Amino acid sequence: MTSPTTPEPGPAPELVSESPGRRSGKPFVVATLCLFVAVPLLVYAARAVLISIEPSNDIELVWAERGGWPDQPIKAATLRSGPMSAMRTGSEFRKIRFDLPAEAESMLQRAATIARSPAVLDSPRGAEQLAGLLGEWDALQAALAVEGSPGLDGDTRPVALHRFYVEYLLGVRAARLGQDEEAARWFGLAFDHAPAALIQRYLDGAGLPAVRAMAPPQAIGLDRVLEGVRDTSLVLHFPAQPTDALGQVYWPVYPMIYREADPAALPGEVVEADEAWFTFPGPVGRMPDVPMAARGPATAEPQAVPSSP
């Protein structure tokens, strides 16, 4: 009897890891990894780059290092409400986030009155009045400390911050009198307290920085919207002063939306040109350069700030 022949073993069948009709899951896994790993990493990297190139609001405005302050060009802004917002609220202007304590506003208004009069500012009486304002502020701060109050009512900012405008005027006064060391001391204190700053550069007839020239006076309006009405009463006056080695002057301000006002205008007075508001990102804004003839500020022709939208 012949034995049955054992069949030769054939090739092993291929292992199929997927059910028939299904595609490989690898693209889905890759897409998931991209969505939950790669994309967040890219977003984080982009944010890190933006943070590295944008100025921080927490920087210290060191007067001796003013040539390296991270300034940004001013840009147009507006206080006017959009059509839909105006229809909904019934207000022509929109509320901005800037609340000033009554004590601080009183000091600013009184200091601005001194700044408007060069004769008073340069006189011993002007120095006494400015020193008196700082004395009042020191007394207020001491009284708050005794009461255990962290600051002025409804204000989260440090109490000392509001001194910057008076300290700045004392610096301008010293600079106008040729007292450079005294001016630098007061400017150092002013910008140490100031939450923001504006820079203006003046150019001579050749288009170069006008070094040690007398810059003309400037006024910046800090308009607010109180109960739906535009209030233009708060204007910081910056008297004529010498430019520095860069042909620049520096003005301490609060961070908000500004209006370039007429230095000769009465308090609260607004002309059509004052409708141009502006602001800037970061803590330091740069105004457009101003050409100035060699004879001084009487022939200076400042460029207008950007028109409000």
Secondary structure, DSSP 8 states (H G I E B T S, - for coil): -----------------S-TT---SHHHHHHHHIIIIIHHHHHHHHHHHHHHHS--TT----GGGGGG---EE-EEE--B--HHHHHHH--SB---S----HHHHHHHHHHHHHHT-HHHHHSHHHHHHHHHHHHHHHHHHHHHHHHT-SSSTT--S-GGGGGHHHHHHHHHHHHHTT-HHHHHHHHHHHHHH-SEEEEEEEE-TTSSB-TT-EE--EEEE--EEETTEEE---EEEE--EE--TTSEEEEEE-SS-EEEE-TTS-TT---GGGG-EEE-SSSEEE---EE--TT-GGG----------
